[in-house]
Amino acid sequence: MPTGLELIRAEMARQHADALTTFEQSRNMAGRVAESLHATGRLILLGMGGSHFVNRIGEPLYRAQGIDATALVASEVLRAPLPAGKRTVMLTSQSGGSGEILRYLERAAAGEERFGMTLNADSRLGRAVPCLVATGGPERAFAATRSLVLSLIMHGAILRALGLDGAPLVKALQAPRPPSVQAAVEHLAECHTIVYSGRGMLEGVAEAASLGLMELARLPAFAMEGGQLQHGPLEILEKGVGVVLFRPAGPDGKTTIRLAEVADAAGSPVVVFDVSGERPIPRVTTIALPRAEGLASALLLFPALQETMIGIASRHVEKVGEPIRTAKVTDGE
């Protein structure tokens, strides 16, 4: 019987190959979703947990393609239903069996065009609506690893059908192994709390990373958009509060420098995952990756983040990847 960590490692080992195959095999279904989006002009992305945070990564990228997109937590929408209207709804569930997603499917469509995104074609979601289905079957490991990359590339397939250049996504998936993250692990391992922060679509990356760390290391971790972090929460910074920043290419990279300087001055250990292509920020630990923009940057960042989460978790938890309170697939609240 493989351990939780062995299952995670096995998922990670094939995530890029599965993602490349998924990207090519999703053309037809992605085209159907794109046709719906052109007709409705409105996209609601629904998910729970890691699926929601992947939707958050995709949300601003759809807007950049002219689609009015909003990512919402499925359980919130169950309590406060959206007004009836013409829109496209994407239901994201790596298992295809998330309780909140299944309950949403029980509600009348009321003018919605519904699609799904899953790793399991034989799931209730996979059978209920037209779905993009990732290659390789369901994820077995507890924490979302391979499923994040695969869900992200399925969004990439839809965005390509809307006009996004797919070549940088393929290049990112074919990139060599990420650089060593040992310096980041050493810098953060003794922290009692970790704050992740990004801008734009990198905020969704920050949210996914904070969830993964809480699942694996059982440490308090949260994510805040860069602007929000400056509006008060900077008061928590101290020696035991680690700060992980995502530095993008382009103008937003300068805002990362300011946050890094403030956090460093407060005594917080600071790690910057950097896809800007610029010189490292002084006085902080930098994990430099190739320069990339948009969805390609997220695809480059995830392997490095996965290794960092595992490294930190291994300092805090005996059986990494073996949950004690939650399950891989929940039936909802």
N, C-alpha and C positions, 0 to 999 in steps of 0.2 A: 504493500500500500504506500504510494508516494506521499511525502510530507507536503504540508501547505506550501512551503517555499519551493519544493521541487515542482509542484504544479504551476506555480507562478513562473518559474524559470522556463518550463516547457512551453507555456503560452507565449512568453516573450521571444523565445527562440524562433518561432514561426510567424510572428505577427507581421513582419514586413513582406514575406513571401505571400502570405494570405491576403495582405492588403493590395499588393500589386495585381494579383489575380482578381480580387473583388472589384478593383477599379475598372478593369476591362470588361468583366462579366456583367457589370451594372449598367451598361450603356442604354439598353432598351428601357428598363424600368426608370432609370434616371430621366430619360427623355419624356416618359409619360408624366412624371412629376413636374418637369419643366413646362410641359404643355399646360398642365393644370395651373401652374403659377402664372404663366402668361395670361391665362383666362381670368383668374381671380385677382391677381396682384397682391394677395394677402396670404401670409403664411404664419400658422401657429405651430410651434414646435413643443411637443409635450413629452415629458420623461420624468424619471425619478432617479435620484442618486447620480452615479457617473453618467448615465444617459442624459440627464438634464444638463450637466456641465458640458458635455460634448455639444449639445444643442446651443448652449451659450457661446461656444466658440464659433459655431456656424452662423449664429444670429446676425452679427454685423457684416459678415461676408455676403449674406443674401441681400442685405440692404444696399451694399455696394453694387450689386447687380440690378438694383431698381425694384426689389421686392420689399414690401412692407412686412418685415418679419419680427416676430416676438416669441421668445422662449419662455415657457411657463412651467411651473411645477404641476404635475398632473393632479396631485391631491388638492391643491388650491383651487383648480378649475372645477373639481367635483363639488366643492363647497360653494363656489361663486361662479356659476356657469356663465360662459360668454353669451352675449346677445346673439340671437339667430342672425345669420348673414352669410354672404357668399365668401368663402375662403377655402384655402387648402390647409389641411391638418396633417402633420407628420407625427405619428406615434412611435417613439423610440424606446425599445426595450431589448437589451441584448439577449435575454432569455425568451422573450416573447410571452412571458407569463407574469409580469409584474401586476399585482392586484389592482392598482389604481388604473393602469392602462386597460385592463380587462373590463373594469367597471365603466370606464369612459365609453368603451365600445358598445355597452348595453344601452347607451342613450341614443335617441334619434339623431340622425345626422343633421337635420334641419338646414339643408342647403350646403353643408360642408362636403368637400371632396376629401376622402380620407385615404392616407397611405401609411405604410409602416416601414420600420427599419429595425432589423433583428439579425441575430446570428443563427436563429433556429427556424427553418422553414416549416417545420411540423408543429410549431407552437400554436396556441390559440390566436395570437396576433397574426402569425404567418398565414393562417387559414382564413382569417376574417376579412382582411383587406389586401389590396395589391402591395407587395413589400419588396424593398431592396433587401437582399439576403447576402450576408457575408460568407465568404469561402471558409471551409474548415470546421463547421459545426459550432455548437455552443461552447462557451468558455467554462472550464472546470474549476479554475482557481477561484478563491474567495474574492480577493480584491480585484477590481477592474483593471486589467492590463491590456491584453490583446484586444479586448472588446472596445476599449477607447480608441485605439488606432484604427480598427476596422470601421467603427461608427463614423469616425472622422473622415475616412476615405470615401465612405458612402455619401456623406455630405459633399465631398469633393466631386464625386461623379455627377451629382445634381448640379452643382455650381459650374462644372464643365459644360453641361448641357445648356446652361444659361449664358455661356459665353466666356467663362474663366479659362485661362490657359492651363491645361493639365500637365504640361511638361515639367514645371518646377515641383509638382507633387510627386511625379515619378522619380525625379532626381533626388528628392529628399528621402524617398523610400529605398533608394539604391545607395544612399550615402554609407560610408564606412561606419564602423562602430563609433559611438560617441566617445569623447575624451574621458579620461579618468575623472571620477567625481569624488575621489577620496578626500580631497581638500575640503569640499563642501560638507561631507559627512563629519569630518573631524571638527569643523567649525560649528556645526549645529547639534552635535550629538549630546552635549551637556545642557542644552536649553530645555526649559520646562514648558515653553509655549513657542509656537512658530507662526509667524504672519507671512502669508504669501500675497503678492500684489503685482498686478499687471495693468495694462491699458488696452482698450479696444478688445479684439478677440483674444489677446493674451490674458485678459481677466478670466475668461473661461478656463484657460490652461491653469491659472492660479487656483481656481475653485476645484478643479479636478485633482490637482496635486494635494491640496489641503485635505480633501476627502480621503485620498489614498493613504496619506500619512496617519490620519486618525484611525483608519481601519487596520493598518499594519503595525504601527508603533504604539497605538493607544495613547497618543499625546494630544493635548489640546492644540488645535491648529485651525486657523480661519483665513479666509481670503477677502481682501477688500480692493476694489478698484482704486487706482492711484490717487485720484482726486478725493475720493471718500476718505482714504486713509489720512489725508492731511487735515480733514475737518474734525479734529478732536482725538481720534484713536491713537495718534502719535504719543499721547500721554502715557501709554502703557510701556513704551520702550525702556529697556534696561538691560543689564548684563545677561539675564536669563531668558530674554525674549529674542529669539532669532528672527531675522527678516530675510525673506527670499524674494528677490525682485526679478522681473523679466524685462530685459532691455531690448526693445524692438529696433529695427532699422528705421531711419527717417526722423522727423522732428520730435516724436514722442520719446526718443532715446534721451533727450536732454532732461525731461521730467524725471526719468529714472535716476540720473546723476544727482539731482537735488534730494530725492528721497534717500538715496544711499548715504549722502553726506549727513543728513539729519539723523538717520538711524545710527551711523557710526559715531557721531558726536555724543549720542545718548548712551553709548556703551553696548549697544546691541551687536551681536555677531551678524554680519551682513554677507549674503551670498547673492551674486548676480549671475543669472543664466542669460548669456549675451548672444543675440543673433544680429547685432547691429553692424558688425564688421568694423567697428571703431576701436580705438585704443581702450584698454581696460580702465575702469574707474579706479583712481588711487585709493589705497587703504582698505579695500574690500576684497573678498575672495571671488574670483571670476571663473566661471566655467564657460569658455569661449567655444561657440559652435559656428559653422559656416554662416555667412550673411544670408538671410532669407526674409521673405515678407509673407504676410497672409497665412494661409493654411499650411504652406510649406514650412513655415517657422514652427508651427505646433507639431508637425510630424517629426521635425528634427529634435525638438525639445523633449518629447515624451520618453524616449529611451533613457536619456540622461536623468530625467526626473524619477523614472522607475528605479534606476540603480541607486539614486540618492535615498529614496524612501526605504528601500530594502536595507541599505547600509545603516540608516538611523534606527530602523526597527530592530535590526539585529543587536543593537546596543541596549534595547529596552525590553525585548520580548523573547522568551525562550523558544516558542514555537511560532515563528513568523508565518502568517498566512493561515493560521488555524483559529477561526473565530470562537468566542465563548458566549456571545449573546445574540448574534444575528446569523442569518442564513444567506446563501448566495441569491436565492430567489425568494422574495417576500410576497405574501398574499395581500399586502396592504395593511392599513391600520385596523 
